[in-house]
Amino acid sequence: MRLLLLAFLALSFSSFAEQQNEEESKTAAFENLSAKAWLRNMSHALQQQQFKLSLIKLDADQIKPMVYLHGRVQEQEVAFLEYLNGPPKNAVRVNNTITFIEHDKPPYSVSGGRIEGLWPAVFAANIERLEQGYQFVLGGRSRIAGRPGQVIRILPNDPHRFGYQIWLDMEHFLPLRFDMISSERQLLEQILAVELIVLQETPSLLLEAYKQKWPLVMNHTERQQGQDWQFQWMPGGFEVVVRDLRRLMGSDSSVEYIALSDGLASISVYVARAGETPLPNELVATNGLSIATERVGNVEVVAVGKVPPATLSRLAQSLTLE
């Protein structure tokens, strides 16, 4: 009996030593990775790997539990997002078509490369785009969802935007936690994984989603009678991504709508002639969301975004009609 116990202990120690050596080898390899290399690996993992993420989003004192599935079928990306609280609400993405399925309306499809509400779309695209407004810095390491994670800090180059930090799984490079941080180091928003499962085979749900005949992509209404508003100032890295006419809730009137983004932060700008159309001044700022209302000549401008209020005010004041 004693010999059997000694043999078992010897095997256990040998197995533990092998595992420890393997982990030390991985750690040594990771030591040579720059922050930018970590983010590039994350981008590749988000596009190529098959996985299931159970996570929660903390936003404006609300907790939103979600499940996200990602895989590849016939060399195309397929993803599924389910919100676990409240009325049923799901989103399915097959390649560049996203279909929303909600309990109180028919399914509808739009074009898009990523399902919004999770990680910024740029995380699975060209990471270099962020270098115009941010710098990447290696942080420490800690466990998230029972897995070792490497912290990457995404620090703003100027005071016109917030900072971010992300924890990446040290084995698969997938994101485990994503924080938006104010200049005072206050946590404004967080996405936190509670379980990550890397899959060897494509989940049956994604296979069925790929085969399903989803509604055709909605045709974008052609912008009519829009005015050529231009910004004389924008923070570095921001660019206009949408120009449109938007009808305000509870009103038959439409206003000029301009959306800007730097890849991480997004800003929405509404423009209307003073006194003609009531702008959404009833909006209440929540964690990380700022609002600025400015009178510019004979128009009223409302800017909304998860950036410092001073950024929105300066942006709105720089608006001119070409």
N, C-alpha and C positions, 0 to 999 in steps of 0.2 A: 504493500500500500504506500509506504514511504517513497519507494522508488518511482511509483506511478505519479505521486505528487510532485516529486522533484523534476521528473520528465515534463510534466504539464507546465510547471513554473518556467523551466528552461525554454519551452516552446513559446510561452506567453511573452517572456522577456525578449526572445529573438524577434517575434512578430512586432512587439512594441518598438524595438530598436530599428527595425526596417521601416516602420511607419514614420518614426521620428526622423530618420535619415532622408526619407522621401520628402517630408515636410520642410526639412532644412534646405534641401536642394531647390525646392520650389521657391522658398523664401529668398535664397541667394539669387535666383533668376529674377525675381520681382524687384530686388534691390537696384537692378540696372535700368528699370523702366522709369521714364520721366512721367510727369503728370499728363502731358499731352499723349504719350504712348498709351497710358491707361485709358484715356478717353477714346482714342482710336480703336482700341480693342473692344471697348464697350459698344461703340457704333457697329462694329462688325458682328458682335454677339447679338445685339438687338435685331439685326437683319437676318442672321443665319441660324441661330440656335432655336431649338424647340423646348419650350418651358411653360410652366404654370406658376403664376405669382398670385398669392393671396396677400392683399395689402389694404391699408387704411390711409385715407387722405384727411388731414387735419387742416381745415380752411375756414377762417372766420368763426372759430369756436364750434364748428360742425365736424362730426366724425362720419366719414363716408367709407364703409367697407366695400371692397371690390375684389373681383377675381378676373385675372387677365391670362388668356391662353395665346401662345404664339407658335406657329409652325410653318412648314413649307410643303406645298403640294404642287407637283408638276413644275418645280422651280419658281413657284410664285409664293409670295408671303400671304399667309392667312392668319387673322387674329380675331379674338372674341373678347369683349369686355362686358361684364355683368355687374350692375350695381345691386348690392345685397339688401339695402334698406329702402323703404318706401315702395311706391308703385313699381311694377316691373319695368325695367329699362335696360336695354342691351344695345350693343353696337358690334357689327361684324365688318371686317375689312378683308376683301379679296383683292390683292394687288393694290391698285390705286382707286378702288371703289369702296366707300364706306356706307353701310346701310344701318339706319337707326330703327330700332323696334321698341315701341312704347305702347303702353296699355290703352291709351286714349286717342290714338291716331294711327292711320295706316302707315306701314313701313315706307320709308323714303330713302333715296340714295344720293350721295354727293361725291364729288371727286376729292381725293386727299391721300397723302402718303402715310399719315398716322392718325390714330384715333385720339382726339383731344381729351384732356382731363387726366392724362398720365404724365410721362416724361415729355419734355419739349421735343418737338419733331426733329430739331437739329441734332439731338443725341444719336439718332440713327442715320445721320446724313454727314454733311461736311463740317467737322468740328472746327476746322481752320476759320470758318466764318466768325466764330466767337472772338477771335483774337483782336478784332477791331475795337472791342469794348471791354475785354476781360483778359486777365492773365491766369494761368493754371499753376497751382502750387500743391505739392504733395503734403498731406497731413499725416496724422497717425493712423493706427489700426485699432479696430474694436469689433466685437461680435454683434451682428444684426441677424435676427431670425435664426440664431444658432449657428451662423456661418461667419468665418473671419472676413472682415471687410477692410478695404483700403480707402481712406478718405482723400478726396481730391477737392481742393478749395478753388472756386471760380470767383476771383476777386475783381471788382469793377476797376477800370482804369481812371474813372472820374466819379464825382459825386452825383451824377445824373441817373444812376440806376442802383439797384440793390445787389448784394452779393449772394452767392449760392455755395453749397457744399454737397457732395454726393459720395456715398459709400458704395464701392464696387466689390462684388463677390470675388475673392482672391483666386478662385478656381475657374470660374466661368465668365468673369468680367461683367456680369449682369448687375444692374442697379438694385441696391437693397434699401437705400434711403436717400431722399432728396429734400434739402432744406432751402428755403429762401430766407435770407438774413438781412435785417436793416443795418444801417451804418452804426447804430448803437448796439449791435449784436443781439437784437431782439428777434426771436423766431417768428416769422410772419406766416409761413406755410410749410407743411411737411407731408411727404408721401413716404410711408414706412411699410416695408415688407414684413409679414409675419410668417410666411412660409414660401420657400422657393424650391420647386421640383424641376430638375432638368430631365427632359424626356428623351428616350431613345427612339420612340416611334411617334408618328403624328397622331394626336388624339382623334378619336372617331368624330367628335363634335366638329372639329376643323375640316375633316374630310367631307362631312355632310354639308358644311357651310360652303365649301368649294363647289359642290355639285348643285347647290340650290340656285334657282332662277330668281335673283333679286330684282327689285324695281330698277328701271333705268335711271341713270343719273339725271337729276333735275336740271333743266336748262336755266342758266343764269340769265336773269332779266337784263336786257341791254340798257345800259345807263343812258337816260335821255335828259337833255337840257342841263347837264351837269356843268358846273363852273370850274375853272382851272385855278383852284386854290393851291398855293405853294407855301412851303415853310422856308423862311429865310435862315432859320437855325434848326438843327437837329443834333442830338448827341451822336458822337462817332459810332458807326456800326448800325445805326437805325436806317431803315428805308421804308418807303411807302409800299405796302403789299396789296391794298384794296382801296379802290375809289368807287363809291356807290351812292345811290339815293336810298335812304331808309325811312320807312314809315314808323313814326313813334307810336308806342302802345297807347290806345285810347284816343287816337287822333287820326284824322283823315289826311293830315299834312305830312309831307316828306321833307327831310333835311339832308344836306350834304353829309356824307359819312366818309371818313378817311381812317384807315388802319395802318399803323406802323409797327415794326418789330425789329429787334436786333438778334433774333434767334432764341432768346430767353424771355425777355420782357416784351409785352405788347401794350400798345396805346390805341385807344379809340377816340376819335375827334368828331364832334357833331357841330355843324355850322348852320345858322339860320339868321335871316334878317331880323333885327331887333323888333320885338313886338308882334311879328307875324305868326311865328310858330313857337309854342311853349316847349322849351328844351327840358330834358329830364333832370331838373334841379332838385327833384325829390330823392335822388339817389343818396344813400347813406354809405359813407366810407366804412369798410371793414378791414380786417387785418391785412395789411399790405396793399390794399386798394385805395388809391388816392383820387380825388376829384378836384378839378379847377374850373371855375367859370370866369370868363373874361369878356369884356366888351371891346371889340376891335373895330373901330370906325362905326359903321352902321350895322354890324352883325354881332350876334352873340355866339360865343364859342364855349363848348363844354368838352373838356378832355378828361378821360378816365383811363387809369392804368395802374399796374403794380410797379410804380416807380415813385421816387420822392415827389411831394406836391410841387416843389419849386421847379422841377423839370417840366411838369405839365403846364404851369403858369407861363414859363418862358417859351415853351413850344407854342401855346395858344397865342401869345402876344406877337409871335413872329409870323403869323399867318397873313398872307397877302394875296390879292386877286390879280393874276397875270392877265 
